[in-house]
């Protein structure tokens, strides 16, 4: 069955697979230029039931458990072949079947009331802060950077934050709501560099504690305040609203609720910036392995889903930008740092955790490189003239 699986799924490249009984089979769809030979070996085969239930999850678990090893080439090479092959399948019956399964199971997978949202967030973001120090930049930006050339990760993340601030047209003294404020890096940046008064909300206890401690340490406790609070419970009025890397956790059946809440919190001249991972094509499920082990409850929207929700909220979509390959480069840099600090991560957790995190980072990089994921930035407003009518203001110093 494992042999049939690879025979079906490998549509590009050349992959050699050694099975537990020592049998070796080559799945040759034509070598990929510049790629070294790729060979994997199964010490133990996944169960038939796990392959039937979810081959994606089953193969991922085999790698994490050490039952599948890469003997030639790299994990990135293997995932590149599988990622490219998946795009071929996206044009066929397998993709249609996946969308059918998604439509039947989406109701319970993406239902995110307040209590469930907090539990989902804790699964990932309440891991040791030391883990994130091993691969993130000094601002702890856990979203794609903004590259104009050969910037370092730190430089590209600062450019991303400046880019967002310009889109928000922030002026000193403006009240800014940061939905999903993470470790507080963006909020502190806006307070320090643009004079904003930041109200940040997160569901992560680890992030909440870190953010306020960081703000106090930097003498910004009066300008950047963070709250352990669901965005749906925020009250008041704000000049600006920013949300980076949080919309992926809203859940598709809460999109209307999200944008209605954003509209209710913006003042009449207000401007918002929503930065989210999304994908081209019709709605479809997130990777089942990522949903199970990395981001439970997560859902990556299609542009059509976001667009309809914005329309129904009676907000203006003032501008839209597709960042495309910026996240692939960011993930590659994160993984390079993670690999350099792997021994420290192993001390925090264990070897199995390291393999899981490596698989997560590289598979996501491939999703942005050869598959359909991208990053959307939506600039929204209540009024048609709340932002300039050209983009000149984004690229001039004044």
Short mmCIF file of the C-alpha atoms (twelve columns), coordinates in Angstrom:
data_MODEL
# 
_entry.id   MODEL 
# 
loop_
_atom_site.group_PDB 
_atom_site.id 
_atom_site.type_symbol 
_atom_site.label_atom_id 
_atom_site.label_alt_id 
_atom_site.label_comp_id 
_atom_site.label_asym_id 
_atom_site.label_seq_id 
_atom_site.Cartn_x 
_atom_site.Cartn_y 
_atom_site.Cartn_z 
_atom_site.pdbx_PDB_model_num 
ATOM 1   C CA . UNK A 1   0.000   0.000  0.000   1 
ATOM 2   C CA . UNK A 2   2.890   2.350  0.774   1 
ATOM 3   C CA . UNK A 3   4.296   1.607  -2.687  1 
ATOM 4   C CA . UNK A 4   0.959   2.398  -4.308  1 
ATOM 5   C CA . UNK A 5   0.770   5.634  -2.378  1 
ATOM 6   C CA . UNK A 6   4.071   6.943  -3.747  1 
ATOM 7   C CA . UNK A 7   3.268   5.610  -7.210  1 
ATOM 8   C CA . UNK A 8   0.127   7.734  -7.152  1 
ATOM 9   C CA . UNK A 9   1.460   10.849 -5.487  1 
ATOM 10  C CA . UNK A 10  4.932   11.264 -6.982  1 
ATOM 11  C CA . UNK A 11  4.268   13.183 -10.173 1 
ATOM 12  C CA . UNK A 12  7.571   15.055 -10.592 1 
ATOM 13  C CA . UNK A 13  11.207  14.318 -9.786  1 
ATOM 14  C CA . UNK A 14  12.905  11.077 -8.897  1 
ATOM 15  C CA . UNK A 15  12.467  9.401  -5.531  1 
ATOM 16  C CA . UNK A 16  13.976  6.162  -4.264  1 
ATOM 17  C CA . UNK A 17  12.101  4.435  -1.445  1 
ATOM 18  C CA . UNK A 18  13.437  1.529  0.610   1 
ATOM 19  C CA . UNK A 19  10.714  -0.413 2.414   1 
ATOM 20  C CA . UNK A 20  11.056  -2.170 5.819   1 
ATOM 21  C CA . UNK A 21  11.617  -5.563 4.165   1 
ATOM 22  C CA . UNK A 22  14.632  -4.168 2.291   1 
ATOM 23  C CA . UNK A 23  12.845  -3.902 -1.063  1 
ATOM 24  C CA . UNK A 24  13.832  -0.804 -2.988  1 
ATOM 25  C CA . UNK A 25  11.729  0.975  -5.599  1 
ATOM 26  C CA . UNK A 26  12.471  4.024  -7.746  1 
ATOM 27  C CA . UNK A 27  9.635   6.395  -8.629  1 
ATOM 28  C CA . UNK A 28  11.056  8.237  -11.610 1 
ATOM 29  C CA . UNK A 29  9.091   11.101 -13.179 1 
ATOM 30  C CA . UNK A 30  12.175  12.855 -14.516 1 
ATOM 31  C CA . UNK A 31  15.044  14.352 -12.523 1 
ATOM 32  C CA . UNK A 32  14.650  17.960 -11.347 1 
ATOM 33  C CA . UNK A 33  17.494  20.168 -12.566 1 
ATOM 34  C CA . UNK A 34  19.898  21.128 -9.791  1 
ATOM 35  C CA . UNK A 35  18.488  18.651 -7.273  1 
ATOM 36  C CA . UNK A 36  20.620  15.860 -5.835  1 
ATOM 37  C CA . UNK A 37  19.224  12.302 -5.756  1 
ATOM 38  C CA . UNK A 38  16.539  11.884 -3.099  1 
ATOM 39  C CA . UNK A 39  16.159  8.610  -1.222  1 
ATOM 40  C CA . UNK A 40  14.129  7.753  1.860   1 
ATOM 41  C CA . UNK A 41  13.934  4.591  3.947   1 
ATOM 42  C CA . UNK A 42  11.156  3.254  6.135   1 
ATOM 43  C CA . UNK A 43  12.359  1.431  9.210   1 
ATOM 44  C CA . UNK A 44  8.746   0.594  9.940   1 
ATOM 45  C CA . UNK A 45  5.747   0.991  7.662   1 
ATOM 46  C CA . UNK A 46  2.775   3.108  8.741   1 
ATOM 47  C CA . UNK A 47  -0.361  1.133  9.499   1 
ATOM 48  C CA . UNK A 48  -2.804  0.514  6.698   1 
ATOM 49  C CA . UNK A 49  -5.511  2.263  8.689   1 
ATOM 50  C CA . UNK A 50  -3.408  5.419  9.167   1 
ATOM 51  C CA . UNK A 51  -2.607  5.539  5.443   1 
ATOM 52  C CA . UNK A 52  -6.265  5.108  4.547   1 
ATOM 53  C CA . UNK A 53  -7.422  7.696  7.077   1 
ATOM 54  C CA . UNK A 54  -4.846  10.377 6.205   1 
ATOM 55  C CA . UNK A 55  -1.710  9.573  4.246   1 
ATOM 56  C CA . UNK A 56  -0.445  13.125 4.826   1 
ATOM 57  C CA . UNK A 57  -0.594  12.740 8.606   1 
ATOM 58  C CA . UNK A 58  0.743   9.180  8.483   1 
ATOM 59  C CA . UNK A 59  3.903   10.054 6.518   1 
ATOM 60  C CA . UNK A 60  4.511   13.094 8.715   1 
ATOM 61  C CA . UNK A 61  4.223   10.983 11.844  1 
ATOM 62  C CA . UNK A 62  6.642   8.448  10.378  1 
ATOM 63  C CA . UNK A 63  9.275   11.143 9.945   1 
ATOM 64  C CA . UNK A 64  8.719   12.661 13.394  1 
ATOM 65  C CA . UNK A 65  8.842   9.238  15.087  1 
ATOM 66  C CA . UNK A 66  12.046  8.315  13.273  1 
ATOM 67  C CA . UNK A 67  10.365  5.508  11.317  1 
ATOM 68  C CA . UNK A 68  11.172  7.272  8.036   1 
ATOM 69  C CA . UNK A 69  14.639  8.690  7.394   1 
ATOM 70  C CA . UNK A 70  16.081  10.680 4.503   1 
ATOM 71  C CA . UNK A 71  19.183  8.817  3.297   1 
ATOM 72  C CA . UNK A 72  20.070  10.900 0.231   1 
ATOM 73  C CA . UNK A 73  19.300  14.535 -0.366  1 
ATOM 74  C CA . UNK A 74  17.545  16.549 2.322   1 
ATOM 75  C CA . UNK A 75  14.118  16.751 3.901   1 
ATOM 76  C CA . UNK A 76  13.626  19.949 1.897   1 
ATOM 77  C CA . UNK A 77  14.325  18.036 -1.345  1 
ATOM 78  C CA . UNK A 78  11.808  15.335 -0.418  1 
ATOM 79  C CA . UNK A 79  9.144   17.900 0.478   1 
ATOM 80  C CA . UNK A 80  9.866   19.847 -2.702  1 
ATOM 81  C CA . UNK A 81  9.062   16.746 -4.772  1 
ATOM 82  C CA . UNK A 82  5.919   16.035 -2.776  1 
ATOM 83  C CA . UNK A 83  4.837   19.678 -2.884  1 
ATOM 84  C CA . UNK A 84  5.252   19.957 -6.645  1 
ATOM 85  C CA . UNK A 85  3.459   16.649 -7.070  1 
ATOM 86  C CA . UNK A 86  0.561   17.894 -4.951  1 
ATOM 87  C CA . UNK A 87  0.106   20.847 -7.314  1 
ATOM 88  C CA . UNK A 88  -0.310  18.386 -10.192 1 
ATOM 89  C CA . UNK A 89  -2.997  16.613 -8.159  1 
ATOM 90  C CA . UNK A 90  -4.714  19.944 -7.513  1 
ATOM 91  C CA . UNK A 91  -5.948  19.804 -11.081 1 
ATOM 92  C CA . UNK A 92  -7.495  16.368 -10.689 1 
ATOM 93  C CA . UNK A 93  -9.902  14.190 -8.774  1 
ATOM 94  C CA . UNK A 94  -7.830  14.026 -5.571  1 
ATOM 95  C CA . UNK A 95  -8.201  17.768 -5.070  1 
ATOM 96  C CA . UNK A 96  -11.937 17.603 -5.667  1 
ATOM 97  C CA . UNK A 97  -12.210 14.753 -3.156  1 
ATOM 98  C CA . UNK A 98  -10.240 16.781 -0.602  1 
ATOM 99  C CA . UNK A 99  -12.604 19.714 -1.018  1 
ATOM 100 C CA . UNK A 100 -15.588 17.398 -0.576  1 
ATOM 101 C CA . UNK A 101 -14.148 16.023 2.675   1 
ATOM 102 C CA . UNK A 102 -13.419 19.587 3.766   1 
ATOM 103 C CA . UNK A 103 -16.990 20.693 3.168   1 
ATOM 104 C CA . UNK A 104 -18.283 17.775 5.256   1 
ATOM 105 C CA . UNK A 105 -15.906 18.234 8.208   1 
ATOM 106 C CA . UNK A 106 -15.336 21.999 8.279   1 
ATOM 107 C CA . UNK A 107 -18.175 22.651 10.710  1 
ATOM 108 C CA . UNK A 108 -16.493 21.096 13.741  1 
ATOM 109 C CA . UNK A 109 -12.888 21.687 12.640  1 
ATOM 110 C CA . UNK A 110 -13.245 25.457 12.364  1 
ATOM 111 C CA . UNK A 111 -15.772 26.225 15.049  1 
ATOM 112 C CA . UNK A 112 -13.859 28.575 17.338  1 
ATOM 113 C CA . UNK A 113 -15.871 29.956 20.267  1 
ATOM 114 C CA . UNK A 114 -13.916 31.891 22.895  1 
ATOM 115 C CA . UNK A 115 -13.002 28.901 25.106  1 
ATOM 116 C CA . UNK A 116 -11.874 26.756 22.184  1 
ATOM 117 C CA . UNK A 117 -9.844  29.586 20.641  1 
ATOM 118 C CA . UNK A 118 -7.872  29.984 23.857  1 
ATOM 119 C CA . UNK A 119 -7.097  26.254 24.025  1 
ATOM 120 C CA . UNK A 120 -5.966  26.229 20.382  1 
ATOM 121 C CA . UNK A 121 -3.693  29.218 20.959  1 
ATOM 122 C CA . UNK A 122 -2.156  27.643 24.065  1 
ATOM 123 C CA . UNK A 123 -1.194  24.513 22.088  1 
ATOM 124 C CA . UNK A 124 1.319   26.494 20.023  1 
ATOM 125 C CA . UNK A 125 1.987   29.905 21.537  1 
ATOM 126 C CA . UNK A 126 2.339   28.849 25.155  1 
ATOM 127 C CA . UNK A 127 5.416   26.781 24.385  1 
ATOM 128 C CA . UNK A 128 8.618   27.957 26.032  1 
ATOM 129 C CA . UNK A 129 9.601   31.444 24.981  1 
ATOM 130 C CA . UNK A 130 13.176  30.190 24.732  1 
ATOM 131 C CA . UNK A 131 12.103  28.053 21.779  1 
ATOM 132 C CA . UNK A 132 11.137  31.106 19.743  1 
ATOM 133 C CA . UNK A 133 14.373  32.863 20.643  1 
ATOM 134 C CA . UNK A 134 16.208  30.135 18.751  1 
ATOM 135 C CA . UNK A 135 14.900  31.230 15.354  1 
ATOM 136 C CA . UNK A 136 12.949  34.509 15.488  1 
ATOM 137 C CA . UNK A 137 14.399  38.026 15.208  1 
ATOM 138 C CA . UNK A 138 14.945  40.375 18.138  1 
ATOM 139 C CA . UNK A 139 11.387  41.763 17.810  1 
ATOM 140 C CA . UNK A 140 9.933   38.230 17.973  1 
ATOM 141 C CA . UNK A 141 8.034   38.733 14.747  1 
ATOM 142 C CA . UNK A 142 6.307   35.418 14.026  1 
ATOM 143 C CA . UNK A 143 5.029   36.341 10.565  1 
ATOM 144 C CA . UNK A 144 6.580   36.913 7.164   1 
ATOM 145 C CA . UNK A 145 9.216   39.617 6.781   1 
ATOM 146 C CA . UNK A 146 9.324   42.137 3.926   1 
ATOM 147 C CA . UNK A 147 12.284  41.786 1.574   1 
ATOM 148 C CA . UNK A 148 13.440  44.314 -0.995  1 
ATOM 149 C CA . UNK A 149 16.833  42.695 -1.573  1 
ATOM 150 C CA . UNK A 150 19.340  40.796 0.541   1 
ATOM 151 C CA . UNK A 151 18.285  42.048 3.955   1 
ATOM 152 C CA . UNK A 152 19.005  40.163 7.147   1 
ATOM 153 C CA . UNK A 153 15.990  38.746 8.964   1 
ATOM 154 C CA . UNK A 154 16.126  41.635 11.460  1 
ATOM 155 C CA . UNK A 155 16.236  44.244 8.690   1 
ATOM 156 C CA . UNK A 156 13.409  42.613 6.731   1 
ATOM 157 C CA . UNK A 157 11.174  42.340 9.800   1 
ATOM 158 C CA . UNK A 158 11.690  46.026 10.581  1 
ATOM 159 C CA . UNK A 159 10.826  46.873 6.975   1 
ATOM 160 C CA . UNK A 160 7.631   44.842 7.363   1 
ATOM 161 C CA . UNK A 161 6.652   46.811 10.448  1 
ATOM 162 C CA . UNK A 162 7.411   50.159 8.778   1 
ATOM 163 C CA . UNK A 163 5.386   49.030 5.750   1 
ATOM 164 C CA . UNK A 164 2.410   48.215 7.985   1 
ATOM 165 C CA . UNK A 165 2.741   51.496 9.888   1 
ATOM 166 C CA . UNK A 166 2.682   53.479 6.653   1 
ATOM 167 C CA . UNK A 167 -0.412  51.666 5.459   1 
ATOM 168 C CA . UNK A 168 -2.058  52.526 8.762   1 
ATOM 169 C CA . UNK A 169 -1.046  56.218 8.427   1 
ATOM 170 C CA . UNK A 170 -0.274  56.297 12.134  1 
ATOM 171 C CA . UNK A 171 0.235   59.666 13.803  1 
ATOM 172 C CA . UNK A 172 1.430   60.342 17.376  1 
ATOM 173 C CA . UNK A 173 -1.256  59.852 19.980  1 
ATOM 174 C CA . UNK A 174 -3.457  57.611 17.867  1 
ATOM 175 C CA . UNK A 175 -5.128  54.757 19.710  1 
ATOM 176 C CA . UNK A 176 -4.177  51.469 18.028  1 
ATOM 177 C CA . UNK A 177 -5.760  48.075 18.676  1 
ATOM 178 C CA . UNK A 178 -3.446  45.131 17.944  1 
ATOM 179 C CA . UNK A 179 -5.576  41.977 17.554  1 
ATOM 180 C CA . UNK A 180 -3.402  38.945 18.204  1 
ATOM 181 C CA . UNK A 181 -0.505  41.015 19.526  1 
ATOM 182 C CA . UNK A 182 1.935   38.112 19.897  1 
ATOM 183 C CA . UNK A 183 4.925   38.922 22.094  1 
ATOM 184 C CA . UNK A 184 4.287   42.638 21.675  1 
ATOM 185 C CA . UNK A 185 7.066   43.410 19.196  1 
ATOM 186 C CA . UNK A 186 4.884   45.161 16.621  1 
ATOM 187 C CA . UNK A 187 2.983   47.169 19.229  1 
ATOM 188 C CA . UNK A 188 6.195   48.334 20.893  1 
ATOM 189 C CA . UNK A 189 7.612   49.256 17.488  1 
ATOM 190 C CA . UNK A 190 4.550   51.375 16.669  1 
ATOM 191 C CA . UNK A 191 4.671   53.039 20.088  1 
ATOM 192 C CA . UNK A 192 8.404   53.796 19.944  1 
ATOM 193 C CA . UNK A 193 8.690   54.856 16.316  1 
ATOM 194 C CA . UNK A 194 5.263   56.348 15.577  1 
ATOM 195 C CA . UNK A 195 3.991   57.538 18.954  1 
ATOM 196 C CA . UNK A 196 0.981   55.223 19.007  1 
ATOM 197 C CA . UNK A 197 -0.959  54.311 22.126  1 
ATOM 198 C CA . UNK A 198 -1.277  50.545 21.726  1 
ATOM 199 C CA . UNK A 199 -3.939  48.261 23.202  1 
ATOM 200 C CA . UNK A 200 -2.868  44.687 22.433  1 
ATOM 201 C CA . UNK A 201 -4.932  41.546 22.933  1 
ATOM 202 C CA . UNK A 202 -3.757  37.927 22.920  1 
ATOM 203 C CA . UNK A 203 -5.111  34.602 24.151  1 
ATOM 204 C CA . UNK A 204 -1.649  33.266 24.987  1 
ATOM 205 C CA . UNK A 205 -0.721  33.527 28.651  1 
ATOM 206 C CA . UNK A 206 2.962   33.202 27.766  1 
ATOM 207 C CA . UNK A 207 2.761   36.050 25.228  1 
ATOM 208 C CA . UNK A 208 0.682   38.230 27.536  1 
ATOM 209 C CA . UNK A 209 3.189   38.011 30.375  1 
ATOM 210 C CA . UNK A 210 6.170   38.521 28.060  1 
ATOM 211 C CA . UNK A 211 4.615   41.546 26.281  1 
ATOM 212 C CA . UNK A 212 3.900   43.549 29.418  1 
ATOM 213 C CA . UNK A 213 7.260   42.676 30.944  1 
ATOM 214 C CA . UNK A 214 8.993   43.794 27.737  1 
ATOM 215 C CA . UNK A 215 7.009   47.051 27.599  1 
ATOM 216 C CA . UNK A 216 7.877   47.871 31.203  1 
ATOM 217 C CA . UNK A 217 11.549  47.032 30.662  1 
ATOM 218 C CA . UNK A 218 11.703  49.399 27.682  1 
ATOM 219 C CA . UNK A 219 9.958   52.176 29.584  1 
ATOM 220 C CA . UNK A 220 6.903   51.918 27.322  1 
ATOM 221 C CA . UNK A 221 4.419   50.524 29.825  1 
ATOM 222 C CA . UNK A 222 2.227   53.616 29.501  1 
ATOM 223 C CA . UNK A 223 2.226   53.496 25.675  1 
ATOM 224 C CA . UNK A 224 1.848   49.770 24.970  1 
ATOM 225 C CA . UNK A 225 -0.490  47.731 27.165  1 
ATOM 226 C CA . UNK A 226 -1.353  44.095 26.568  1 
ATOM 227 C CA . UNK A 227 -4.424  42.195 27.707  1 
ATOM 228 C CA . UNK A 228 -5.313  38.509 27.969  1 
ATOM 229 C CA . UNK A 229 -8.549  38.963 26.069  1 
ATOM 230 C CA . UNK A 230 -10.489 37.636 23.097  1 
ATOM 231 C CA . UNK A 231 -10.923 40.297 20.399  1 
ATOM 232 C CA . UNK A 232 -14.672 39.699 20.506  1 
ATOM 233 C CA . UNK A 233 -14.760 41.066 24.057  1 
ATOM 234 C CA . UNK A 234 -12.889 44.310 23.325  1 
ATOM 235 C CA . UNK A 235 -14.909 47.499 23.764  1 
ATOM 236 C CA . UNK A 236 -14.241 51.107 22.855  1 
ATOM 237 C CA . UNK A 237 -13.175 53.014 19.782  1 
ATOM 238 C CA . UNK A 238 -9.834  53.036 17.993  1 
ATOM 239 C CA . UNK A 239 -8.167  55.187 15.348  1 
ATOM 240 C CA . UNK A 240 -6.330  52.222 13.896  1 
ATOM 241 C CA . UNK A 241 -6.631  48.428 14.056  1 
ATOM 242 C CA . UNK A 242 -3.849  46.053 13.073  1 
ATOM 243 C CA . UNK A 243 -3.893  42.263 13.037  1 
ATOM 244 C CA . UNK A 244 -0.879  40.269 11.883  1 
ATOM 245 C CA . UNK A 245 -0.937  36.473 11.711  1 
ATOM 246 C CA . UNK A 246 -4.134  36.138 13.733  1 
ATOM 247 C CA . UNK A 247 -6.860  35.896 11.082  1 
ATOM 248 C CA . UNK A 248 -5.666  32.347 10.294  1 
ATOM 249 C CA . UNK A 249 -7.045  31.342 13.714  1 
ATOM 250 C CA . UNK A 250 -10.462 32.979 13.364  1 
ATOM 251 C CA . UNK A 251 -12.140 30.040 11.610  1 
ATOM 252 C CA . UNK A 252 -14.103 30.340 8.386   1 
ATOM 253 C CA . UNK A 253 -17.494 30.432 10.088  1 
ATOM 254 C CA . UNK A 254 -16.420 33.449 12.117  1 
ATOM 255 C CA . UNK A 255 -15.239 35.709 9.269   1 
ATOM 256 C CA . UNK A 256 -18.386 37.842 9.280   1 
ATOM 257 C CA . UNK A 257 -18.244 38.118 13.058  1 
ATOM 258 C CA . UNK A 258 -14.601 39.210 12.846  1 
ATOM 259 C CA . UNK A 259 -15.092 42.011 10.319  1 
ATOM 260 C CA . UNK A 260 -18.290 43.240 11.981  1 
ATOM 261 C CA . UNK A 261 -16.335 43.534 15.231  1 
ATOM 262 C CA . UNK A 262 -13.479 45.376 13.503  1 
ATOM 263 C CA . UNK A 263 -15.975 47.803 11.987  1 
ATOM 264 C CA . UNK A 264 -17.659 48.430 15.316  1 
ATOM 265 C CA . UNK A 265 -14.303 49.247 16.959  1 
ATOM 266 C CA . UNK A 266 -13.024 51.637 14.265  1 
ATOM 267 C CA . UNK A 267 -13.897 55.315 14.539  1 
ATOM 268 C CA . UNK A 268 -15.377 57.003 11.482  1 
ATOM 269 C CA . UNK A 269 -11.981 58.010 10.064  1 
ATOM 270 C CA . UNK A 270 -10.364 54.760 11.148  1 
ATOM 271 C CA . UNK A 271 -8.069  52.515 9.111   1 
ATOM 272 C CA . UNK A 272 -7.273  48.840 9.604   1 
ATOM 273 C CA . UNK A 273 -4.600  46.500 8.288   1 
ATOM 274 C CA . UNK A 274 -5.215  42.744 8.234   1 
ATOM 275 C CA . UNK A 275 -2.152  40.613 7.433   1 
ATOM 276 C CA . UNK A 276 -2.973  36.940 6.914   1 
ATOM 277 C CA . UNK A 277 -1.821  33.798 5.176   1 
ATOM 278 C CA . UNK A 278 -4.215  32.770 2.414   1 
ATOM 279 C CA . UNK A 279 -4.195  30.708 -0.734  1 
ATOM 280 C CA . UNK A 280 -5.111  30.923 -4.382  1 
ATOM 281 C CA . UNK A 281 -8.013  28.902 -5.684  1 
ATOM 282 C CA . UNK A 282 -11.290 27.832 -4.100  1 
ATOM 283 C CA . UNK A 283 -11.645 27.135 -0.354  1 
ATOM 284 C CA . UNK A 284 -9.913  23.970 0.802   1 
ATOM 285 C CA . UNK A 285 -8.618  22.457 4.057   1 
ATOM 286 C CA . UNK A 286 -5.349  23.260 5.757   1 
ATOM 287 C CA . UNK A 287 -2.715  20.510 5.889   1 
ATOM 288 C CA . UNK A 288 -4.175  17.874 8.240   1 
ATOM 289 C CA . UNK A 289 -0.757  17.224 9.793   1 
ATOM 290 C CA . UNK A 290 -0.263  20.944 10.541  1 
ATOM 291 C CA . UNK A 291 -3.792  21.185 11.947  1 
ATOM 292 C CA . UNK A 292 -3.244  18.156 14.203  1 
ATOM 293 C CA . UNK A 293 0.233   18.891 15.538  1 
ATOM 294 C CA . UNK A 294 1.007   22.576 15.019  1 
ATOM 295 C CA . UNK A 295 -2.043  24.825 14.692  1 
ATOM 296 C CA . UNK A 296 -5.273  23.153 15.848  1 
ATOM 297 C CA . UNK A 297 -8.339  25.060 14.720  1 
ATOM 298 C CA . UNK A 298 -6.438  27.019 12.070  1 
ATOM 299 C CA . UNK A 299 -7.906  27.772 8.655   1 
ATOM 300 C CA . UNK A 300 -6.275  29.544 5.718   1 
ATOM 301 C CA . UNK A 301 -8.815  31.629 3.795   1 
ATOM 302 C CA . UNK A 302 -9.151  32.050 0.078   1 
ATOM 303 C CA . UNK A 303 -9.365  35.599 -1.251  1 
ATOM 304 C CA . UNK A 304 -12.987 35.045 -2.256  1 
ATOM 305 C CA . UNK A 305 -13.937 34.180 1.329   1 
ATOM 306 C CA . UNK A 306 -12.239 37.266 2.757   1 
ATOM 307 C CA . UNK A 307 -13.686 39.488 0.047   1 
ATOM 308 C CA . UNK A 308 -17.261 38.408 0.679   1 
ATOM 309 C CA . UNK A 309 -16.886 38.912 4.442   1 
ATOM 310 C CA . UNK A 310 -15.470 42.425 3.949   1 
ATOM 311 C CA . UNK A 311 -18.350 43.275 1.595   1 
ATOM 312 C CA . UNK A 312 -20.966 42.087 4.073   1 
ATOM 313 C CA . UNK A 313 -19.338 44.149 6.863   1 
ATOM 314 C CA . UNK A 314 -19.760 47.356 4.791   1 
ATOM 315 C CA . UNK A 315 -16.063 48.161 5.079   1 
ATOM 316 C CA . UNK A 316 -14.059 49.614 2.200   1 
ATOM 317 C CA . UNK A 317 -11.222 47.435 0.901   1 
ATOM 318 C CA . UNK A 318 -8.997  50.478 0.393   1 
ATOM 319 C CA . UNK A 319 -5.982  48.512 -0.835  1 
ATOM 320 C CA . UNK A 320 -4.808  44.933 -1.224  1 
ATOM 321 C CA . UNK A 321 -1.282  43.522 -1.533  1 
ATOM 322 C CA . UNK A 322 -0.185  39.950 -2.171  1 
ATOM 323 C CA . UNK A 323 3.260   39.399 -0.651  1 
ATOM 324 C CA . UNK A 324 3.686   35.989 -2.320  1 
ATOM 325 C CA . UNK A 325 7.272   34.687 -1.861  1 
ATOM 326 C CA . UNK A 326 8.241   36.822 1.146   1 
ATOM 327 C CA . UNK A 327 7.135   34.120 3.578   1 
ATOM 328 C CA . UNK A 328 9.093   31.371 1.819   1 
ATOM 329 C CA . UNK A 329 12.292  33.356 2.341   1 
ATOM 330 C CA . UNK A 330 11.353  34.085 5.960   1 
ATOM 331 C CA . UNK A 331 10.706  30.409 6.708   1 
ATOM 332 C CA . UNK A 332 14.006  29.417 5.116   1 
ATOM 333 C CA . UNK A 333 15.827  31.860 7.392   1 
ATOM 334 C CA . UNK A 334 13.914  30.613 10.427  1 
ATOM 335 C CA . UNK A 335 14.866  27.018 9.651   1 
ATOM 336 C CA . UNK A 336 18.538  27.943 9.155   1 
ATOM 337 C CA . UNK A 337 18.558  29.514 12.615  1 
ATOM 338 C CA . UNK A 338 16.623  26.614 14.075  1 
ATOM 339 C CA . UNK A 339 19.177  24.150 12.726  1 
ATOM 340 C CA . UNK A 340 22.072  26.171 14.171  1 
ATOM 341 C CA . UNK A 341 20.382  26.101 17.581  1 
ATOM 342 C CA . UNK A 342 18.991  22.580 17.387  1 
ATOM 343 C CA . UNK A 343 20.912  21.341 20.420  1 
ATOM 344 C CA . UNK A 344 19.367  24.090 22.549  1 
ATOM 345 C CA . UNK A 345 15.895  23.112 21.346  1 
ATOM 346 C CA . UNK A 346 16.665  19.473 22.120  1 
ATOM 347 C CA . UNK A 347 17.588  20.489 25.668  1 
ATOM 348 C CA . UNK A 348 14.231  22.280 25.987  1 
ATOM 349 C CA . UNK A 349 12.222  19.391 24.526  1 
ATOM 350 C CA . UNK A 350 13.664  16.324 22.750  1 
ATOM 351 C CA . UNK A 351 14.812  14.926 19.401  1 
ATOM 352 C CA . UNK A 352 11.268  14.056 18.356  1 
ATOM 353 C CA . UNK A 353 10.147  17.654 18.925  1 
ATOM 354 C CA . UNK A 354 13.065  18.872 16.802  1 
ATOM 355 C CA . UNK A 355 12.017  16.641 13.900  1 
ATOM 356 C CA . UNK A 356 8.425   17.833 14.227  1 
ATOM 357 C CA . UNK A 357 9.474   21.476 14.173  1 
ATOM 358 C CA . UNK A 358 11.859  20.912 11.271  1 
ATOM 359 C CA . UNK A 359 9.076   19.245 9.280   1 
ATOM 360 C CA . UNK A 360 6.731   22.121 10.128  1 
ATOM 361 C CA . UNK A 361 9.122   24.873 9.039   1 
ATOM 362 C CA . UNK A 362 10.254  23.234 5.805   1 
ATOM 363 C CA . UNK A 363 6.837   21.961 4.728   1 
ATOM 364 C CA . UNK A 364 5.460   25.475 5.202   1 
ATOM 365 C CA . UNK A 365 8.343   26.913 3.187   1 
ATOM 366 C CA . UNK A 366 7.491   24.498 0.361   1 
ATOM 367 C CA . UNK A 367 3.811   25.453 0.593   1 
ATOM 368 C CA . UNK A 368 4.805   29.046 -0.209  1 
ATOM 369 C CA . UNK A 369 7.470   28.086 -2.761  1 
ATOM 370 C CA . UNK A 370 5.808   25.479 -4.968  1 
ATOM 371 C CA . UNK A 371 2.202   25.313 -3.804  1 
ATOM 372 C CA . UNK A 372 -0.627  27.788 -3.401  1 
ATOM 373 C CA . UNK A 373 0.011   29.674 -0.163  1 
ATOM 374 C CA . UNK A 374 0.607   33.405 -0.044  1 
ATOM 375 C CA . UNK A 375 0.252   36.352 2.333   1 
ATOM 376 C CA . UNK A 376 -2.491  38.940 1.951   1 
ATOM 377 C CA . UNK A 377 -2.446  42.452 3.363   1 
ATOM 378 C CA . UNK A 378 -5.840  44.135 3.367   1 
ATOM 379 C CA . UNK A 379 -6.139  47.837 4.114   1 
ATOM 380 C CA . UNK A 380 -9.699  48.579 5.221   1 
ATOM 381 C CA . UNK A 381 -11.623 51.689 6.233   1 
ATOM 382 C CA . UNK A 382 -15.103 52.926 6.983   1 
ATOM 383 C CA . UNK A 383 -14.901 55.907 4.649   1 
ATOM 384 C CA . UNK A 384 -13.939 55.963 0.982   1 
ATOM 385 C CA . UNK A 385 -11.483 58.828 1.512   1 
ATOM 386 C CA . UNK A 386 -9.869  57.684 4.775   1 
ATOM 387 C CA . UNK A 387 -6.608  56.873 2.946   1 
ATOM 388 C CA . UNK A 388 -4.837  58.593 0.010   1 
ATOM 389 C CA . UNK A 389 -6.028  57.726 -3.485  1 
ATOM 390 C CA . UNK A 390 -2.559  56.672 -4.684  1 
ATOM 391 C CA . UNK A 391 0.201   54.555 -3.138  1 
ATOM 392 C CA . UNK A 392 2.815   57.312 -3.298  1 
ATOM 393 C CA . UNK A 393 2.645   57.822 0.473   1 
ATOM 394 C CA . UNK A 394 3.941   54.284 1.048   1 
ATOM 395 C CA . UNK A 395 7.237   54.846 -0.695  1 
ATOM 396 C CA . UNK A 396 8.236   58.422 0.112   1 
ATOM 397 C CA . UNK A 397 9.953   59.668 3.261   1 
ATOM 398 C CA . UNK A 398 8.143   62.555 4.836   1 
# 
